[in-house]
Amino acid sequence: MIKKQFFYVLASCLFIVNMLHAKSKTNLTTVTGHLNFESKTGQVTLHHVVDGQLEVHSTTLVNQDGDFGFQIPVKVPGFYFVDYGQYNDRLRGQVIRLYIQPGLEIKMDINEGDYILKGKKNGYNDLVQKANSINNTFREYNRIGGLITYKDFFPFLEDEGTKMVEAFKQSINTKDKDFNELLKLAVQADYETELYMFFQLPRVAHPEKDNRPQQYRDLFSDGIKFSNPDVLKLDNGVMWMYRYFYYYRYHLDAPVPKLEIIENDIKHISDVKIKEIYILAMLKRIKFKPEEYEKIIPPLYKYLTSEKSKNYTLEYEKQLHKDKGQAGFEFTYEDVDGNPVSFADFRGKFVYIDVWATWCGPCKKQIPYLKELEHDYKGKDIVFVSISVDKIKDKQKWIDFVRSEDLGGVQLMVDNDFSSGIAKNYEINAIPRFLLFDKEGKIISTDAMRPSDPLLKEQFDELLGLEKN
């Protein structure tokens, strides 16, 4: 009797284990493929979407026959992207987007310009492939280094492109309403992202500002533009927002001041999570000086509530001030008369250094603003030092420029252009670059604000203890 009971218990346990195992297997999806060309990287990466951007999910090697495969557990259906190296291709290779659900067995043959779905358990990916094809058609107009201009793109957009997008969206009608809406949103995001990107690439011909297809005006919204949280389920969700705001900021309206960009953009986003992700992305994209960051961040903290956001801002703020308080680099360089001048000579005064060169256009644009500062703070405890990184062979050219332009402050020239001590110490590989030091020669900022930035005067006034007008 005891043996019989034990047999039933054992059988029941085995039944439960088998059921659980079978259930877990139904959550698995396999993606297998064959490359009909030699792989440049020897591997294939499967990306998934996290907060409106692509992240690596897993990577596998391609065997000698060009085959690869993934087996992944899927809890929530969503978009994944197959990358055999084309996503890092400056020519913007084809998009291979998949909609992965539990239990699929996706098989594909991949050519360099397209791919073929095989097998019978591909889910909705025949439909997704059509969306990819439309996206790839638009992407052809945004290949880096191409000679395509608005004369090519505008007729396509007005006569064929927009109609193709709208007709396809109307054709999406599966039994899965959630999938239908997500794919329609993805197609719209692809479409708009490529439209806005068109004006962010260098072209050999440019239309007049008012010569834009009606589509650009139709897509603009005075109010809320982004409210659907599914935007964050798209690989280009964040990029769609960024390019939309960038386009209308610089092409239809007066440019928005740098410090107002984020606050202005998020007025057109209603979903709190989307706002948080967008703010994080913009903090990474826009290079704020410490003083600028301190101005813009207080009203944004209320949106940055997740652990991810808090950790990011903590590290971001550490990096902004990592050099503050450290001793400045002790240099000695010659002035236009050949006299040696040392950093230590300026102890007891604040020091604002402009690293520039006579061949640098952006540097020379700052000179009038620098002269204005020198005039406004004449007699105050601050010294203005301009250090040229011109080559030694151009020393006379530098001397002539300083004298002909009647440059003020302290004018010095380094001994070895970008290989000089000051350039190496502060990792200066692009100019103009501005540095600010306290009266003890300690760093306030190694990437200070430019003379043209109104905030710089506020900073100087605060450092010098001057009353605001």
C-alpha positions as CSV (number, residue, x, y, z in Angstrom):
1,M,0.0,0.0,0.0
2,I,2.9,2.3,0.9
3,K,4.7,1.5,-2.3
4,K,1.5,2.2,-4.3
5,Q,1.1,5.6,-2.6
6,F,4.7,6.4,-3.3
7,F,4.2,5.6,-7.0
8,Y,1.3,7.9,-7.3
9,V,3.1,10.8,-5.5
10,L,6.2,10.2,-7.7
11,A,4.0,10.1,-10.9
12,S,2.3,13.3,-9.8
13,C,5.6,15.1,-9.2
14,L,6.9,14.0,-12.6
15,F,3.7,15.2,-14.3
16,I,4.0,18.6,-12.7
17,V,7.7,18.9,-13.6
18,N,7.0,18.0,-17.2
19,M,4.2,20.5,-17.4
20,L,6.4,23.3,-16.0
21,H,9.1,22.3,-18.4
22,A,6.7,22.3,-21.3
23,K,5.3,25.7,-20.2
24,S,8.8,27.2,-19.9
25,K,9.7,25.9,-23.4
26,T,6.6,27.7,-24.9
27,N,8.1,31.0,-23.7
28,L,11.2,30.4,-25.7
29,T,11.7,31.8,-29.2
30,T,14.4,30.8,-31.6
31,V,15.9,33.1,-34.2
32,T,18.2,31.3,-36.7
33,G,19.7,32.8,-39.9
34,H,22.2,32.4,-42.7
35,L,24.4,35.1,-44.0
36,N,24.7,34.9,-47.8
37,F,28.0,36.9,-47.7
38,E,31.2,36.8,-45.6
39,S,30.7,38.3,-42.2
40,K,32.9,41.3,-41.4
41,T,32.6,40.9,-37.7
42,G,32.2,37.1,-37.3
43,Q,29.3,37.6,-35.0
44,V,25.6,38.7,-34.9
45,T,24.1,40.7,-32.1
46,L,20.5,40.7,-31.1
47,H,19.3,44.1,-29.7
48,H,16.2,44.8,-27.8
49,V,14.5,48.0,-26.9
50,V,15.0,49.6,-23.5
51,D,13.4,53.0,-22.7
52,G,13.2,54.0,-26.4
53,Q,16.7,53.0,-27.4
54,L,18.5,49.9,-28.5
55,E,20.5,47.8,-26.0
56,V,22.4,44.6,-26.6
57,H,20.4,41.6,-25.6
58,S,22.8,38.8,-26.7
59,T,25.6,38.1,-29.2
60,T,26.5,34.9,-31.0
61,L,29.2,33.8,-33.4
62,V,28.7,33.1,-37.1
63,N,30.0,29.6,-38.0
64,Q,32.1,28.9,-41.1
65,D,29.0,28.2,-43.2
66,G,27.5,31.6,-42.3
67,D,24.9,30.3,-39.9
68,F,23.9,31.7,-36.5
69,G,21.2,31.3,-34.0
70,F,19.6,32.6,-30.8
71,Q,17.2,31.0,-28.3
72,I,15.7,33.5,-25.9
73,P,13.0,33.5,-23.2
74,V,10.2,36.0,-24.0
75,K,8.0,37.3,-21.3
76,V,6.7,40.4,-23.0
77,P,6.4,40.6,-26.8
78,G,8.4,43.4,-28.4
79,F,10.8,44.6,-31.1
80,Y,14.2,43.1,-31.5
81,F,16.9,43.9,-34.1
82,V,19.3,41.6,-35.9
83,D,22.7,43.3,-36.3
84,Y,25.5,41.6,-38.3
85,G,27.5,44.8,-38.4
86,Q,25.3,47.0,-40.6
87,Y,24.1,49.2,-37.7
88,N,27.7,50.5,-37.3
89,D,28.0,51.0,-41.1
90,R,28.4,54.7,-42.0
91,L,26.3,53.9,-45.0
92,R,23.4,52.9,-42.8
93,G,22.7,49.3,-43.7
94,Q,19.3,47.6,-43.8
95,V,17.0,47.4,-40.8
96,I,16.2,43.9,-39.7
97,R,13.5,44.5,-37.1
98,L,11.6,41.5,-35.6
99,Y,8.5,41.4,-33.4
100,I,9.3,38.5,-31.1
101,Q,6.6,36.7,-29.1
102,P,6.8,33.5,-27.1
103,G,7.0,30.3,-29.0
104,L,8.1,31.6,-32.4
105,E,10.7,29.8,-34.6
106,I,12.0,32.6,-36.9
107,K,14.2,31.5,-39.8
108,M,15.8,33.8,-42.3
109,D,18.3,34.1,-45.1
110,I,20.1,37.4,-45.1
111,N,21.5,39.2,-48.1
112,E,23.5,42.5,-47.9
113,G,20.4,44.5,-49.1
114,D,17.4,42.4,-47.9
115,Y,16.4,39.3,-46.1
116,I,14.0,36.4,-46.7
117,L,11.8,34.9,-43.9
118,K,11.5,31.1,-44.0
119,G,9.5,28.7,-41.9
120,K,5.9,28.7,-40.7
121,K,6.2,30.2,-37.1
122,N,7.3,33.7,-37.9
123,G,4.4,35.4,-36.1
124,Y,3.7,38.9,-37.5
125,N,7.1,39.3,-39.0
126,D,6.0,39.2,-42.6
127,L,4.1,42.4,-41.8
128,V,7.0,43.8,-39.9
129,Q,9.3,43.1,-42.8
130,K,7.1,45.4,-45.0
131,A,7.5,48.1,-42.4
132,N,11.3,47.6,-42.5
133,S,11.2,47.8,-46.3
134,I,9.5,51.2,-46.2
135,N,11.9,52.4,-43.5
136,N,14.9,51.3,-45.7
137,T,13.4,53.2,-48.6
138,F,13.4,56.4,-46.6
139,R,16.8,55.7,-45.2
140,E,18.3,55.7,-48.7
141,Y,17.8,59.5,-48.7
142,N,19.9,59.8,-45.5
143,R,23.0,57.8,-46.3
144,I,26.0,59.6,-45.0
145,G,28.2,60.9,-47.8
146,G,25.5,60.6,-50.4
147,L,24.9,63.3,-53.0
148,I,21.1,63.3,-52.6
149,T,19.5,66.7,-52.1
150,Y,16.1,68.1,-51.5
151,K,15.6,68.1,-55.3
152,D,15.5,64.3,-55.0
153,F,13.9,63.9,-51.6
154,F,11.0,66.4,-51.8
155,P,9.3,64.9,-54.9
156,F,9.6,61.4,-53.4
157,L,8.1,62.5,-50.1
158,E,5.2,64.4,-51.7
159,D,4.4,62.0,-54.6
160,E,5.1,58.6,-53.2
161,G,6.7,58.4,-49.7
162,T,3.9,59.7,-47.5
163,K,1.2,57.8,-49.5
164,M,3.2,54.6,-49.0
165,V,3.4,55.1,-45.3
166,E,-0.3,56.0,-44.8
167,A,-1.5,53.1,-47.0
168,F,0.6,50.6,-45.1
169,K,-0.6,51.9,-41.7
170,Q,-4.2,51.4,-43.0
171,S,-3.4,47.8,-44.0
172,I,-2.3,46.8,-40.5
173,N,-5.3,44.8,-39.2
174,T,-4.3,41.6,-37.4
175,K,-6.3,40.1,-34.5
176,D,-3.8,41.5,-32.0
177,K,-4.9,45.1,-31.5
178,D,-1.9,45.9,-29.3
179,F,0.5,44.8,-32.0
180,N,-1.4,46.8,-34.6
181,E,-1.1,50.0,-32.7
182,L,2.5,49.4,-31.8
183,L,3.5,48.7,-35.5
184,K,1.6,51.8,-36.7
185,L,3.4,53.9,-34.1
186,A,6.7,52.4,-35.2
187,V,6.0,53.2,-38.8
188,Q,5.2,56.8,-37.9
189,A,8.3,57.1,-35.9
190,D,10.4,55.7,-38.7
191,Y,8.8,58.2,-41.1
192,E,9.2,61.3,-39.0
193,T,12.7,60.4,-37.8
194,E,13.9,60.2,-41.4
195,L,12.2,63.4,-42.4
196,Y,13.8,65.4,-39.7
197,M,17.2,63.7,-40.1
198,F,17.2,64.9,-43.7
199,F,18.1,68.4,-42.6
200,Q,20.7,67.3,-40.1
201,L,23.1,65.9,-42.7
202,P,25.4,68.0,-44.9
203,R,24.1,68.5,-48.5
204,V,25.5,70.0,-51.7
205,A,22.2,71.9,-52.3
206,H,19.8,73.5,-49.8
207,P,16.2,74.7,-50.2
208,E,15.0,78.1,-49.1
209,K,13.7,78.1,-45.5
210,D,10.1,78.4,-46.6
211,N,10.5,75.8,-49.4
212,R,9.5,72.7,-47.3
213,P,6.8,70.1,-48.2
214,Q,3.5,70.5,-46.4
215,Q,4.2,67.3,-44.5
216,Y,6.6,69.2,-42.2
217,R,4.0,71.7,-41.3
218,D,1.3,69.0,-40.8
219,L,3.5,67.1,-38.3
220,F,4.1,70.1,-36.1
221,S,2.1,70.5,-32.9
222,D,1.8,73.6,-30.7
223,G,0.6,71.5,-27.9
224,I,1.4,67.9,-26.7
225,K,3.3,65.9,-29.3
226,F,4.3,62.8,-27.3
227,S,1.8,61.2,-25.0
228,N,1.8,57.5,-25.9
229,P,4.0,55.6,-23.5
230,D,4.6,53.0,-26.2
231,V,7.1,55.5,-27.7
232,L,9.6,53.9,-25.3
233,K,9.0,50.5,-26.9
234,L,10.5,51.8,-30.1
235,D,14.2,51.6,-31.0
236,N,14.1,55.2,-32.2
237,G,11.7,56.5,-29.6
238,V,14.1,58.9,-28.0
239,M,15.7,59.8,-31.4
240,W,12.3,60.6,-32.8
241,M,11.7,63.1,-30.1
242,Y,15.1,64.6,-30.3
243,R,15.0,65.1,-34.1
244,Y,11.5,66.5,-33.9
245,F,12.3,69.1,-31.4
246,Y,15.7,69.9,-33.1
247,Y,14.0,70.5,-36.4
248,Y,11.3,72.8,-35.3
249,R,13.6,74.6,-32.9
250,Y,16.0,75.6,-35.6
251,H,14.0,75.6,-38.8
252,L,10.6,77.0,-38.0
253,D,10.9,79.1,-34.9
254,A,13.5,81.4,-33.4
255,P,16.4,79.4,-31.9
256,V,15.8,78.4,-28.3
257,P,18.6,79.5,-25.8
258,K,20.7,76.5,-24.7
259,L,19.6,76.8,-21.1
260,E,15.9,76.6,-22.1
261,I,16.0,73.7,-24.5
262,I,15.1,70.9,-22.2
263,E,12.3,72.8,-20.3
264,N,10.9,74.0,-23.6
265,D,10.9,70.5,-25.2
266,I,9.2,68.7,-22.3
267,K,6.3,71.0,-22.4
268,H,5.2,69.0,-25.4
269,I,5.5,65.7,-23.6
270,S,2.6,64.6,-21.3
271,D,3.8,61.2,-20.1
272,V,5.9,61.4,-17.0
273,K,8.1,58.4,-17.9
274,I,8.8,59.7,-21.4
275,K,9.8,63.1,-19.9
276,E,12.3,61.4,-17.6
277,I,13.9,59.3,-20.3
278,Y,14.0,62.3,-22.6
279,I,15.6,64.6,-20.0
280,L,18.3,61.9,-19.3
281,A,19.0,61.6,-23.0
282,M,19.4,65.4,-23.4
283,L,21.7,65.7,-20.4
284,K,23.9,63.2,-22.2
285,R,23.7,64.9,-25.5
286,I,24.1,68.6,-24.5
287,K,27.4,69.5,-23.0
288,F,26.5,71.8,-20.2
289,K,29.2,73.7,-18.3
290,P,29.0,73.2,-14.5
291,E,27.5,76.7,-14.1
292,E,24.9,76.1,-16.8
293,Y,24.0,72.7,-15.4
294,E,23.4,74.3,-12.0
295,K,21.0,76.7,-13.6
296,I,18.9,74.1,-15.5
297,I,18.8,71.1,-13.2
298,P,16.7,72.3,-10.2
299,P,13.3,72.3,-12.0
300,L,14.2,69.0,-13.6
301,Y,14.9,67.0,-10.5
302,K,11.1,66.3,-9.9
303,Y,11.1,64.2,-13.1
304,L,14.3,62.3,-12.3
305,T,12.8,60.0,-9.7
306,S,14.0,56.5,-10.8
307,E,17.1,54.9,-9.4
308,K,18.6,55.0,-12.9
309,S,18.1,58.7,-13.1
310,K,19.4,59.4,-9.6
311,N,22.5,57.3,-10.2
312,Y,23.2,59.0,-13.5
313,T,22.8,62.6,-12.1
314,L,25.0,61.6,-9.2
315,E,27.9,60.5,-11.4
316,Y,27.2,63.3,-13.9
317,E,27.6,65.9,-11.1
318,K,30.8,64.2,-9.8
319,Q,32.3,64.4,-13.3
320,L,31.4,68.1,-13.7
321,H,33.4,69.0,-10.6
322,K,36.1,66.3,-10.6
323,D,38.9,68.8,-11.2
324,K,37.6,71.6,-9.0
325,G,40.0,72.6,-6.3
326,Q,43.1,70.9,-7.7
327,A,46.2,72.8,-8.4
328,G,46.5,74.2,-12.0
329,F,49.2,73.3,-14.4
330,E,52.3,75.4,-13.8
331,F,53.4,76.6,-17.2
332,T,55.9,79.2,-18.5
333,Y,55.5,80.6,-22.0
334,E,56.8,83.6,-23.9
335,D,54.8,86.8,-24.7
336,V,55.0,88.7,-28.0
337,D,58.3,90.4,-26.8
338,G,59.9,87.1,-26.0
339,N,59.6,87.5,-22.2
340,P,58.8,84.4,-20.1
341,V,55.5,84.5,-18.3
342,S,54.5,81.9,-15.7
343,F,51.2,80.8,-14.3
344,A,52.6,81.5,-10.8
345,D,52.9,85.2,-11.8
346,F,49.2,85.6,-11.4
347,R,48.8,84.5,-7.8
348,G,46.4,86.7,-5.9
349,K,44.1,87.1,-8.9
350,F,41.5,85.0,-10.6
351,V,42.8,83.8,-14.0
352,Y,40.7,83.3,-17.1
353,I,42.6,81.6,-19.9
354,D,41.6,81.4,-23.5
355,V,43.4,78.7,-25.5
356,W,43.1,79.6,-29.2
357,A,45.0,79.9,-32.5
358,T,45.1,82.4,-35.4
359,W,43.8,79.8,-37.8
360,C,40.7,79.1,-35.7
361,G,37.5,80.8,-36.9
362,P,35.4,80.1,-33.8
363,C,38.3,81.4,-31.6
364,K,38.4,84.7,-33.4
365,K,34.6,85.1,-33.1
366,Q,35.1,85.2,-29.3
367,I,37.7,88.0,-29.4
368,P,35.2,90.9,-29.4
369,Y,33.4,89.4,-26.4
370,L,36.8,88.8,-24.7
371,K,37.7,92.5,-25.3
372,E,34.4,93.6,-23.7
373,L,35.1,91.5,-20.6
374,E,38.6,92.9,-20.3
375,H,37.2,96.4,-20.4
376,D,34.4,95.7,-18.0
377,Y,36.7,94.1,-15.4
378,K,39.7,96.4,-15.8
379,G,41.2,97.1,-12.4
380,K,39.5,94.1,-10.8
381,D,41.2,91.0,-9.3
382,I,41.0,89.0,-12.5
383,V,43.6,88.6,-15.3
384,F,42.8,87.6,-18.8
385,V,45.4,85.3,-20.5
386,S,45.2,84.2,-24.1
387,I,47.5,81.3,-25.0
388,S,48.0,80.5,-28.7
389,V,48.6,76.9,-29.8
390,D,49.8,78.0,-33.2
391,K,52.8,76.1,-34.6
392,I,56.3,77.5,-33.9
393,K,56.8,78.2,-37.6
394,D,53.8,80.6,-37.4
395,K,55.1,82.5,-34.4
396,Q,55.5,85.7,-36.5
397,K,52.0,85.4,-37.9
398,W,50.7,85.2,-34.3
399,I,52.8,88.2,-33.2
400,D,51.5,90.2,-36.2
401,F,47.9,89.2,-35.5
402,V,48.1,90.2,-31.8
403,R,49.5,93.6,-32.7
404,S,47.2,94.3,-35.7
405,E,44.1,93.3,-33.8
406,D,45.2,95.2,-30.7
407,L,44.6,92.2,-28.5
408,G,44.5,93.0,-24.8
409,G,45.2,91.0,-21.7
410,V,48.3,88.7,-21.5
411,Q,49.2,87.2,-24.8
412,L,51.3,84.0,-24.8
413,M,52.3,81.3,-27.2
414,V,53.0,77.6,-26.3
415,D,56.2,75.9,-27.2
416,N,54.8,72.8,-29.1
417,D,51.2,73.5,-30.2
418,F,48.8,70.7,-29.2
419,S,51.7,68.7,-27.7
420,S,52.6,71.4,-25.3
421,G,52.2,70.9,-21.5
422,I,49.0,72.9,-21.1
423,A,47.3,71.1,-24.0
424,K,48.3,67.7,-22.7
425,N,47.5,68.4,-19.1
426,Y,44.0,69.6,-19.8
427,E,43.4,67.2,-22.7
428,I,42.8,70.1,-25.1
429,N,42.3,68.7,-28.6
430,A,39.7,71.2,-29.8
431,I,39.6,75.0,-29.5
432,P,38.6,77.5,-28.4
433,R,38.8,76.2,-24.8
434,F,38.5,78.3,-21.7
435,L,39.9,77.7,-18.2
436,L,39.2,79.5,-14.9
437,F,41.3,79.5,-11.8
438,D,41.0,81.0,-8.3
439,K,43.5,83.3,-6.6
440,E,45.6,80.4,-5.4
441,G,45.9,78.9,-8.8
442,K,43.5,76.1,-8.1
443,I,41.0,75.0,-10.7
444,I,37.5,76.4,-10.8
445,S,36.7,74.9,-14.3
446,T,38.8,73.3,-17.0
447,D,36.0,73.8,-19.5
448,A,34.7,77.3,-18.5
449,M,32.0,79.3,-20.3
450,R,32.9,81.3,-23.4
451,P,33.1,85.1,-23.3
452,S,29.9,85.3,-25.4
453,D,27.9,83.4,-22.7
454,P,26.0,85.9,-20.5
455,L,26.4,83.6,-17.5
456,L,30.1,84.2,-17.5
457,K,29.7,87.7,-16.3
458,E,27.4,86.5,-13.5
459,Q,30.1,84.0,-12.5
460,F,32.8,86.7,-12.5
461,D,30.6,89.1,-10.4
462,E,30.0,86.4,-7.9
463,L,33.6,85.4,-7.6
464,L,34.7,89.1,-7.3
465,G,31.9,89.9,-4.8
466,L,30.4,92.5,-7.1
467,E,26.9,93.7,-6.6
468,K,24.4,92.8,-9.4
469,N,23.0,95.8,-11.4
